[in-house]
Amino acid sequence: METPLKYSCIIIDDEPIAIRVVNSYVDKIDNLKLLGSFTNALEALNVLRSQRVDLLFLDIEMPGINGLDFFSSIPHPPKVIFTTAYRNYAAQAFDVDAVDYLLKPISFERFLKAVNKFFDLTKGASIVEANCETESYIVLKSDKKNYKIKVDDILYIESMDDYVKVHTIQKVLVCYLRLSGFETMLNGGQFVRVHRAYIVNIKHIAMFTSCMVEIVGNQIPIGRNYREEVAKRLN
């Protein structure tokens, strides 16, 4: 039986009324779980550091720190939908790979369209319940077919913008899914993101340095921003 996906989110906005509006919209969408709302971006850091956050609803012009600057400061940011009263930040928002850019006042129809874009970016695979031998599987949609793959058999995942290449022991599958979608579903100790374009299965790492890991003869780079976290995980 396929496990229903539930995506966690937080709201950051210095206007309490705007928070109440977005909160009421989130409550209407079964697949979203609100972890908290904040009028101060820096207060949200504790949640971002201690819990898995899949989606961030983020205002831009706030006292203390600009929302764009705050988002750029997060080492491994979740997906983001900007909620703002200002049109002039749109280009900068999409430069940081925002899912969408919502102008206040935000209608529910426009909000739903943005959230569906997020769901589209993270669809393409699903975790299924473990079998009696407690082996975990993932169902990957590729070339209009569904493939049931053992999680342990995944070597690494490679980003191709809106698609990913999933390298397994048996085959390579191309799926319509962003790398952040895989981070959501494979969250745990077995996988680590080593680069903005790569997630690897720690079990299959044969050798590593401070700059790369090697899996079945393939050398995969470790991005500068990921080196500290990767070093902790591998050592």
C-alpha positions in Angstrom: 0.0 0.0 0.0 1.4 3.4 -0.9 2.0 5.8 1.9 0.3 9.2 1.5 2.8 12.0 1.3 2.6 14.8 3.9 4.8 17.9 3.3 5.8 20.1 6.2 5.8 23.9 5.9 6.4 27.1 7.8 5.2 30.7 7.3 7.4 33.7 7.8 5.8 37.1 7.5 6.0 40.3 9.6 2.2 40.9 9.1 0.0 38.8 11.4 -3.0 39.3 9.1 -1.0 37.8 6.2 0.1 34.9 8.4 -3.6 34.2 9.2 -4.6 34.2 5.6 -1.8 31.8 4.5 -2.5 29.6 7.6 -6.1 29.3 6.7 -5.2 28.3 3.1 -2.7 25.7 4.4 -5.4 24.2 6.6 -7.5 23.5 3.5 -4.8 21.3 1.9 -4.5 17.8 3.3 -1.0 17.2 2.0 0.5 20.2 3.9 1.4 20.2 7.6 2.1 23.5 9.2 5.0 23.3 11.7 4.8 27.0 12.7 4.5 30.6 11.7 6.8 33.4 12.5 6.8 37.2 12.3 10.6 37.2 12.6 12.7 35.3 10.1 15.5 34.6 12.6 13.1 33.0 15.0 12.3 30.4 12.3 15.9 29.2 12.2 15.5 26.9 15.1 12.7 25.0 13.2 14.7 25.0 10.0 17.7 23.5 11.8 15.9 21.0 14.0 13.1 19.7 11.8 12.6 18.7 8.2 10.9 21.6 6.4 9.7 20.9 2.8 8.2 24.2 1.9 8.6 27.8 3.1 6.0 30.6 2.6 8.2 33.6 2.9 7.6 37.4 2.8 10.4 39.6 1.3 10.3 43.0 2.9 10.5 42.5 6.6 12.3 44.4 9.4 15.8 43.2 10.3 16.4 41.0 7.3 15.1 40.8 3.7 13.4 37.6 2.9 15.6 36.9 -0.1 18.8 37.5 1.9 17.4 35.2 4.6 16.6 32.5 2.2 20.1 32.7 0.5 21.7 32.3 4.0 20.1 28.9 4.7 22.7 26.2 3.9 20.3 23.6 2.6 17.0 25.5 2.0 13.6 24.0 1.5 11.5 24.9 -1.5 10.1 28.4 -1.2 7.0 30.3 -2.3 7.4 34.0 -1.8 4.4 36.0 -0.5 4.9 39.7 -0.9 3.2 43.0 -1.8 6.0 44.1 -4.1 6.4 43.2 -7.7 10.0 44.3 -8.1 11.6 41.3 -6.5 10.2 38.7 -8.9 13.4 38.2 -11.0 15.5 37.8 -7.8 13.0 35.3 -6.4 13.2 33.1 -9.5 17.0 33.4 -9.5 17.0 31.4 -6.2 14.7 28.8 -7.8 11.5 29.8 -6.1 8.5 27.6 -6.8 6.3 30.7 -7.2 5.9 34.4 -6.4 2.6 35.4 -4.9 1.4 39.0 -4.8 -0.8 40.1 -1.8 -3.7 40.1 -1.4 -3.4 36.4 -2.3 -6.6 34.6 -3.4 -7.0 30.9 -2.5 -7.2 30.0 -6.2 -3.8 31.6 -6.8 -2.3 30.0 -3.6 -3.6 26.6 -4.7 -2.0 27.0 -8.1 1.4 27.7 -6.4 1.1 24.7 -4.1 0.2 22.5 -7.0 3.4 23.6 -8.7 5.3 22.5 -5.6 3.5 19.1 -5.7 4.4 18.8 -9.4 8.1 19.4 -8.6 8.1 16.7 -5.9 6.0 14.1 -7.6 7.3 11.2 -9.7 8.2 8.8 -6.9 6.6 7.4 -3.7 7.6 5.3 -0.8 5.7 2.1 -0.3 5.4 0.2 3.0 8.2 -2.2 3.9 7.6 -5.8 3.3 7.8 -8.6 5.9 11.6 -8.6 5.7 11.6 -4.9 6.5 13.1 -3.9 3.2 12.1 -0.4 2.0 11.1 0.2 -1.6 10.5 3.2 -3.6 8.2 3.4 -6.6 9.7 5.4 -9.5 7.7 6.6 -12.5 9.8 6.6 -15.6 8.9 6.3 -19.3 5.2 5.9 -18.4 6.0 2.8 -16.3 6.2 2.2 -12.5 9.4 0.6 -11.2 9.6 -0.9 -7.7 13.2 -0.3 -6.6 14.8 -1.4 -3.3 16.0 1.7 -1.5 19.3 -0.1 -0.7 19.8 -0.6 -4.4 19.9 3.1 -5.2 23.5 4.2 -5.7 23.1 7.9 -6.2 20.6 10.5 -7.7 21.7 13.1 -10.2 19.8 16.3 -10.9 18.9 17.3 -14.4 16.9 20.5 -13.6 13.2 19.3 -13.6 14.3 15.7 -13.9 16.6 13.3 -12.0 18.7 10.3 -13.1 18.3 7.6 -10.5 21.4 5.3 -10.7 20.6 1.9 -9.2 22.6 -1.4 -9.1 20.4 -2.7 -12.0 19.5 0.3 -14.1 19.4 4.0 -14.6 15.9 5.7 -14.5 15.0 9.2 -15.6 12.1 10.6 -13.6 10.2 13.8 -13.7 11.1 15.0 -10.2 13.4 17.5 -8.7 16.3 16.6 -6.4 14.5 18.3 -3.5 11.7 15.8 -4.0 14.0 12.9 -3.4 15.4 14.6 -0.3 11.9 14.7 1.0 11.2 11.1 0.5 14.7 9.6 1.3 15.2 11.7 4.4 17.3 9.7 6.9 20.7 8.4 7.7 21.3 6.3 4.6 21.4 9.2 2.1 23.3 12.5 2.1 23.3 15.4 -0.3 26.9 16.0 -1.3 26.3 18.6 -4.0 23.5 20.8 -5.3 23.2 18.2 -8.1 23.8 14.9 -6.2 22.4 12.8 -3.4 24.4 9.6 -2.6 23.7 6.4 -0.8 26.3 6.2 2.0 26.2 2.4 1.9 27.7 2.4 -1.6 30.6 4.8 -1.1 33.8 2.9 -1.7 36.2 5.8 -1.2 36.0 9.6 -0.4 38.1 12.7 0.0 37.2 16.2 1.1 36.2 17.0 -2.5 34.6 13.8 -3.8 33.1 10.4 -3.1 33.5 7.4 -5.3 30.6 5.0 -6.0 31.0 2.0 -8.4 33.9 3.8 -10.1 32.1 7.1 -10.5 33.6 10.1 -8.8 31.0 12.5 -7.6 32.0 16.0 -6.5 31.3 17.3 -3.0 30.1 20.9 -3.2 31.9 23.5 -1.1 28.7 24.4 0.8 28.1 20.7 1.6 31.6 19.6 2.8 31.1 20.2 6.5 27.9 18.3 6.7 29.2 15.5 4.5 32.4 15.2 6.6 30.3 14.8 9.7 28.2 12.1 8.2 31.0 10.1 6.7 33.4 10.3 9.6 
